[in-house]
């Protein structure tokens, strides 16, 4: 079963590729729909290993809880920048800021 890719995503993927920041797009169920090549480079993992997975799949339960809590706060407040880690293919973690 494939993932549903909204039409708007196909329209903006070219723009996302030109950005100098890593971008990940997920749906309301946290299923990863797309990443740009900058994101692939940041975590050392090809998009074929990322797209279609649930975003929290890459995190420990504790990390996933923190991220979910901060995302929920952002939805309530309209904005909530916070720092978290991106798991890399080699097992290390990269500190990033979500805005």
C-alpha positions in Angstrom: 0.0 0.0 0.0 1.5 3.3 -1.1 1.2 6.6 0.7 -1.1 9.3 -0.4 0.8 12.3 -1.8 -1.3 15.4 -1.9 -1.3 17.4 -5.2 0.1 20.5 -3.5 3.2 18.5 -2.4 4.1 17.6 -6.0 3.8 21.3 -6.8 6.2 22.5 -4.1 8.8 19.7 -4.1 11.0 21.6 -6.7 11.0 24.6 -4.4 11.8 22.5 -1.3 14.9 21.0 -3.2 16.3 24.5 -3.6 16.3 25.4 0.1 19.5 25.4 2.1 17.8 23.7 5.0 16.6 20.1 5.5 12.9 19.7 5.0 10.6 16.8 6.0 6.9 16.8 5.2 4.6 14.5 7.1 0.9 14.0 7.1 -1.5 14.2 10.1 -0.5 10.7 11.2 3.2 11.6 11.2 3.8 9.4 8.1 6.7 10.9 6.1 5.6 12.0 2.7 8.7 13.7 1.4 12.2 14.9 2.3 14.5 17.1 0.4 18.1 16.2 -0.6 19.5 18.5 2.1 17.7 16.4 4.7 19.0 13.2 3.2 22.5 14.6 3.5 22.0 15.8 7.1 21.1 12.3 8.4 23.0 10.2 5.9 20.0 8.2 4.8 18.4 8.1 1.3 14.8 9.1 1.0 13.9 5.6 0.0 14.6 4.6 3.6 12.7 7.5 5.0 9.5 8.2 3.0 6.5 6.2 4.0 7.7 5.5 7.5 6.1 7.0 10.6 8.3 9.9 11.8 8.6 8.6 15.3 9.9 5.3 14.0 13.4 6.8 14.1 13.3 7.9 17.7 13.4 6.3 21.1 10.0 6.4 22.9 11.3 9.2 25.2 12.5 11.3 22.3 9.2 10.7 20.4 7.2 11.8 23.5 9.1 15.1 23.8 8.7 15.9 20.1 5.0 15.1 20.1 4.4 17.2 23.2 6.3 20.2 21.7 4.5 19.8 18.4 1.1 19.8 20.2 2.1 22.9 22.1 3.0 24.6 18.8 -0.4 23.7 17.4 -2.1 25.3 20.4 0.1 28.4 20.5 0.5 28.9 16.8 4.3 28.8 17.1 6.7 26.9 19.3 10.3 26.7 18.2 12.2 24.0 20.0 15.4 21.9 19.7 15.5 18.2 19.2 17.8 15.6 17.7 17.7 14.0 14.3 18.8 10.4 14.3 21.5 9.7 11.7 22.1 6.5 9.9 25.4 6.0 11.7 23.6 6.0 15.1 24.7 9.5 16.1 22.3 12.4 16.8 22.2 15.8 15.2 20.8 18.7 17.2 18.4 20.8 15.2 15.8 23.5 15.8 12.2 23.1 14.7 10.6 26.4 13.9 
